[in-house]
Amino acid sequence: MVLSKHNPMTTFHIISLFPESFDSYLNVSIVKRALEKGLIDIKYYNPRDFTVPSRKGQPLTYADRRVDSRPYGGGPGMVIEALPIIKAIEKAVGRKLKAQSSKLKTLIAFFSPAGKQFSNEMAESFKKYSDIVLVCGRYEGIDARIKKVFPMVDISVGPYVLTGGELPAMIVIDSITRRIPGAIGDNLSIEEERIASSDVYTRPEAITYRKKTYKVPKILLTGHHAKIDEWKNKKKSLRNIK
């Protein structure tokens, strides 16, 4: 992974059993450039690294690094134990949470289908934090006692269930990063409420596919900005009605 060598504006602390799953997405485009500029930093904490070895002084086995167990009360699947997650969070931001000034700049997010729907407004409010911990669950979830130890915000990225929290974490990192000044070239690109249509066009003015021609709407070729804005607003209104 690319890590910044400067003092980042925001540090994302990712707690995940599969940190390698982030490589392909976070190592390209806007997020990569933000890392290289030192606008953000990304750190990883694998809960398996915070298990207690059963035999001191000897190499850890798979059993030693196991972090899941059967749920109390029965039910299918396995649940991630609380202590490895708690220790990972402690490693990430424990000192910051003890300092009142840093505590107010630290956010811990837990991904859950029952959480609050993540939105542009939420992303905008999150960018003020200097440290954001993203707890990525797996299997049937994580022992709920982690929320007794650390205050967390439950977040859902959509009305569906995913295999783990890694994809939601990438969504949150991307959405917040693009709002940090300097992360993208044109600040207008982060104004989701600006006059914009869901349909966009570029050159050439006409394209032909299977003997049929498709053209750019004439209004966009006029150069009349007031009328173009009116057209975009109309398209936006129709989209919202749907």
FILUM-547237 format. One record per residue (C-alpha): x, z, y; residue number from 1. Coordinates in steps of 0.2 Angstrom, whole numbers. Layout:
# residues N
+-------+-------+-------+------+
!  east !    up ! north ! keza !
+-------+-------+-------+------+
!     X !     Z !     Y !  NUM !
...
+-------+-------+-------+------+
This chain:
# residues 242
+-------+-------+-------+------+
!  east !    up ! north ! keza !
+-------+-------+-------+------+
!     0 !     0 !     0 !    1 !
!     5 !    -3 !    18 !    2 !
!     7 !    14 !    27 !    3 !
!     9 !    15 !    46 !    4 !
!    25 !    22 !    53 !    5 !
!    17 !    28 !    69 !    6 !
!     6 !    42 !    74 !    7 !
!   -11 !    35 !    69 !    8 !
!   -27 !    37 !    79 !    9 !
!   -37 !    40 !    63 !   10 !
!   -31 !    45 !    45 !   11 !
!   -42 !    42 !    30 !   12 !
!   -39 !    53 !    16 !   13 !
!   -46 !    45 !     0 !   14 !
!   -49 !    57 !   -15 !   15 !
!   -51 !    45 !   -30 !   16 !
!   -47 !    44 !   -49 !   17 !
!   -44 !    26 !   -46 !   18 !
!   -33 !    24 !   -30 !   19 !
!   -26 !     7 !   -36 !   20 !
!   -44 !     0 !   -34 !   21 !
!   -41 !     0 !   -15 !   22 !
!   -26 !   -11 !   -15 !   23 !
!   -34 !   -29 !   -14 !   24 !
!   -46 !   -25 !     0 !   25 !
!   -37 !   -13 !    12 !   26 !
!   -21 !   -23 !    11 !   27 !
!   -27 !   -38 !    20 !   28 !
!   -35 !   -44 !    37 !   29 !
!   -41 !   -31 !    50 !   30 !
!   -37 !   -15 !    40 !   31 !
!   -20 !   -21 !    36 !   32 !
!   -16 !   -25 !    54 !   33 !
!   -23 !    -8 !    60 !   34 !
!   -11 !     0 !    47 !   35 !
!     4 !   -10 !    53 !   36 !
!     0 !    -6 !    72 !   37 !
!    -1 !    12 !    68 !   38 !
!   -20 !    13 !    73 !   39 !
!   -25 !    21 !    56 !   40 !
!   -16 !    28 !    41 !   41 !
!   -23 !    29 !    23 !   42 !
!   -17 !    42 !    11 !   43 !
!   -22 !    45 !    -7 !   44 !
!   -25 !    60 !   -18 !   45 !
!   -29 !    58 !   -37 !   46 !
!   -38 !    74 !   -43 !   47 !
!   -28 !    72 !   -60 !   48 !
!   -13 !    77 !   -50 !   49 !
!   -21 !    94 !   -46 !   50 !
!   -25 !    99 !   -63 !   51 !
!   -17 !   115 !   -70 !   52 !
!    -5 !   111 !   -85 !   53 !
!    -8 !   121 !  -101 !   54 !
!    10 !   122 !  -105 !   55 !
!    22 !   126 !   -91 !   56 !
!    38 !   117 !   -91 !   57 !
!    32 !   103 !  -102 !   58 !
!    26 !    85 !   -98 !   59 !
!     8 !    84 !   -94 !   60 !
!    -3 !    76 !  -107 !   61 !
!   -19 !    66 !  -105 !   62 !
!   -28 !    82 !  -110 !   63 !
!   -19 !    92 !   -96 !   64 !
!   -24 !    79 !   -83 !   65 !
!   -42 !    78 !   -89 !   66 !
!   -54 !    82 !   -74 !   67 !
!   -71 !    80 !   -82 !   68 !
!   -82 !    91 !   -93 !   69 !
!  -100 !    92 !   -99 !   70 !
!  -114 !    97 !   -87 !   71 !
!  -122 !   114 !   -88 !   72 !
!  -140 !   112 !   -92 !   73 !
!  -137 !    97 !  -103 !   74 !
!  -139 !    79 !   -98 !   75 !
!  -130 !    62 !  -102 !   76 !
!  -112 !    59 !   -97 !   77 !
!   -98 !    70 !   -89 !   78 !
!   -96 !    78 !   -73 !   79 !
!   -80 !    80 !   -63 !   80 !
!   -74 !    98 !   -61 !   81 !
!   -74 !   106 !   -45 !   82 !
!   -56 !   114 !   -44 !   83 !
!   -46 !    97 !   -44 !   84 !
!   -57 !    90 !   -30 !   85 !
!   -55 !   106 !   -20 !   86 !
!   -36 !   107 !   -22 !   87 !
!   -35 !    88 !   -17 !   88 !
!   -45 !    92 !    -1 !   89 !
!   -35 !   107 !     2 !   90 !
!   -19 !    96 !     1 !   91 !
!   -26 !    83 !    12 !   92 !
!   -33 !    94 !    27 !   93 !
!   -32 !   112 !    22 !   94 !
!   -21 !   117 !    36 !   95 !
!   -31 !   107 !    49 !   96 !
!   -47 !   116 !    43 !   97 !
!   -39 !   133 !    47 !   98 !
!   -35 !   128 !    65 !   99 !
!   -50 !   127 !    76 !  100 !
!   -44 !   113 !    87 !  101 !
!   -40 !   102 !    72 !  102 !
!   -56 !   108 !    62 !  103 !
!   -67 !   100 !    75 !  104 !
!   -58 !    83 !    73 !  105 !
!   -59 !    83 !    54 !  106 !
!   -74 !    76 !    44 !  107 !
!   -77 !    77 !    25 !  108 !
!   -89 !    64 !    18 !  109 !
!   -96 !    64 !     0 !  110 !
!  -104 !    48 !    -6 !  111 !
!  -121 !    51 !   -14 !  112 !
!  -137 !    40 !   -17 !  113 !
!  -146 !    54 !    -9 !  114 !
!  -136 !    55 !     6 !  115 !
!  -139 !    49 !    24 !  116 !
!  -139 !    30 !    26 !  117 !
!  -123 !    24 !    33 !  118 !
!  -125 !    14 !    49 !  119 !
!  -116 !     6 !    64 !  120 !
!  -121 !    21 !    74 !  121 !
!  -114 !    33 !    61 !  122 !
!   -98 !    23 !    61 !  123 !
!   -96 !    24 !    80 !  124 !
!   -98 !    43 !    79 !  125 !
!   -85 !    44 !    65 !  126 !
!   -71 !    36 !    75 !  127 !
!   -69 !    51 !    86 !  128 !
!   -62 !    61 !    71 !  129 !
!   -43 !    61 !    68 !  130 !
!   -45 !    65 !    50 !  131 !
!   -58 !    58 !    38 !  132 !
!   -59 !    64 !    20 !  133 !
!   -68 !    52 !     8 !  134 !
!   -73 !    60 !    -8 !  135 !
!   -76 !    47 !   -21 !  136 !
!   -86 !    52 !   -36 !  137 !
!   -87 !    45 !   -54 !  138 !
!   -96 !    47 !   -70 !  139 !
!  -111 !    58 !   -67 !  140 !
!  -105 !    65 !   -51 !  141 !
!   -94 !    80 !   -45 !  142 !
!   -98 !    99 !   -47 !  143 !
!  -108 !   103 !   -32 !  144 !
!   -98 !   119 !   -29 !  145 !
!   -86 !   109 !   -19 !  146 !
!   -99 !   108 !    -5 !  147 !
!   -99 !   127 !    -5 !  148 !
!   -80 !   128 !    -2 !  149 !
!   -80 !   114 !    11 !  150 !
!   -93 !   108 !    23 !  151 !
!   -97 !    89 !    20 !  152 !
!  -108 !    75 !    25 !  153 !
!  -118 !    66 !    12 !  154 !
!  -117 !    48 !    14 !  155 !
!  -126 !    33 !     5 !  156 !
!  -121 !    15 !     9 !  157 !
!  -137 !     8 !     2 !  158 !
!  -153 !    11 !    -8 !  159 !
!  -144 !     8 !   -25 !  160 !
!  -132 !    16 !   -37 !  161 !
!  -114 !    11 !   -39 !  162 !
!  -101 !    16 !   -53 !  163 !
!   -91 !    26 !   -41 !  164 !
!   -87 !    30 !   -23 !  165 !
!   -73 !    18 !   -20 !  166 !
!   -83 !     3 !   -14 !  167 !
!   -93 !    14 !    -2 !  168 !
!   -76 !    21 !     5 !  169 !
!   -70 !     4 !     8 !  170 !
!   -86 !     0 !    18 !  171 !
!   -84 !    16 !    28 !  172 !
!   -65 !    13 !    32 !  173 !
!   -69 !    -6 !    37 !  174 !
!   -83 !    -1 !    48 !  175 !
!   -74 !    13 !    57 !  176 !
!   -58 !     4 !    59 !  177 !
!   -65 !   -12 !    67 !  178 !
!   -72 !     0 !    81 !  179 !
!   -55 !     7 !    85 !  180 !
!   -47 !    -1 !   101 !  181 !
!   -34 !   -13 !    97 !  182 !
!   -40 !   -16 !    79 !  183 !
!   -48 !   -33 !    82 !  184 !
!   -43 !   -46 !    95 !  185 !
!   -60 !   -48 !   104 !  186 !
!   -69 !   -32 !   108 !  187 !
!   -85 !   -41 !   109 !  188 !
!   -84 !   -43 !    90 !  189 !
!   -89 !   -24 !    88 !  190 !
!  -104 !   -25 !    99 !  191 !
!  -117 !   -27 !    86 !  192 !
!  -131 !   -25 !    99 !  193 !
!  -125 !   -40 !   109 !  194 !
!  -135 !   -56 !   111 !  195 !
!  -131 !   -64 !    94 !  196 !
!  -140 !   -74 !    81 !  197 !
!  -138 !   -72 !    63 !  198 !
!  -135 !   -91 !    62 !  199 !
!  -118 !   -97 !    69 !  200 !
!  -110 !  -115 !    70 !  201 !
!   -94 !  -123 !    73 !  202 !
!   -86 !  -141 !    73 !  203 !
!   -90 !  -154 !    68 !  204 !
!  -106 !  -157 !    77 !  205 !
!  -113 !  -166 !    62 !  206 !
!  -109 !  -164 !    43 !  207 !
!  -115 !  -176 !    29 !  208 !
!  -118 !  -170 !    12 !  209 !
!  -126 !  -181 !    -2 !  210 !
!  -132 !  -194 !    11 !  211 !
!  -141 !  -180 !    22 !  212 !
!  -135 !  -176 !    39 !  213 !
!  -135 !  -158 !    46 !  214 !
!  -132 !  -155 !    65 !  215 !
!  -129 !  -141 !    76 !  216 !
!  -144 !  -136 !    86 !  217 !
!  -144 !  -146 !   102 !  218 !
!  -146 !  -130 !   113 !  219 !
!  -129 !  -124 !   108 !  220 !
!  -121 !  -140 !   114 !  221 !
!  -129 !  -140 !   132 !  222 !
!  -117 !  -127 !   140 !  223 !
!  -132 !  -119 !   148 !  224 !
!  -128 !  -100 !   144 !  225 !
!  -145 !   -93 !   150 !  226 !
!  -155 !  -105 !   139 !  227 !
!  -143 !  -102 !   124 !  228 !
!  -145 !   -83 !   126 !  229 !
!  -164 !   -85 !   126 !  230 !
!  -162 !   -95 !   110 !  231 !
!  -151 !   -82 !   102 !  232 !
!  -163 !   -68 !   107 !  233 !
!  -178 !   -78 !   100 !  234 !
!  -168 !   -80 !    83 !  235 !
!  -164 !   -62 !    83 !  236 !
!  -182 !   -56 !    86 !  237 !
!  -188 !   -67 !    72 !  238 !
!  -175 !   -60 !    61 !  239 !
!  -180 !   -42 !    65 !  240 !
!  -198 !   -46 !    61 !  241 !
!  -194 !   -52 !    44 !  242 !
+-------+-------+-------+------+
